Every structure is written in C-alpha cells, then in structure tokens.
Amino acid sequence: MPRLKVTQTRSPIGGKQNHRETLRSLGLKRIGDTVVKEDRPEIRGMVKTVRHLVAVEEVE
C-alpha cells in the first residue's frame, strides 16, 4: 500500500487552532519533523487542511 511522507516545513504559531491540532494528530511537533503514514482518505484530508505548513511525498 502506498505511504505518504509528511514533513513539517512551517510553524503553526499565529495560525488557527484546528491547524495546530491537525499537525499534532499527524504526529508533527516541530519544524523538520517527518512522519510516514498510510495513504488513506483520512490522512489525505488532514494533509489538505495543513498543506501550507507541510511538504508531502509518496514513498513505497
């Protein structure tokens, strides 16, 4: 199953509360943190919410 590599590139300071909560639920705490998640609709929706704060790559 494809996987997504999500890296936090920008700070959520000054952003909306739900953006901070979404980053935390993805497992990202600080700039430069990277997590690998299953490519599922729920994860895609979370990434879409914070797309201006993260970089996303598909990995095998």
Secondary structure, DSSP 8 states (H G I E B T S, - for coil): --EEEEEE-S--TTS-HHHHHHHHHHT--STT-EEEEE--HHHHHHHHHTTTTEEEEEE-
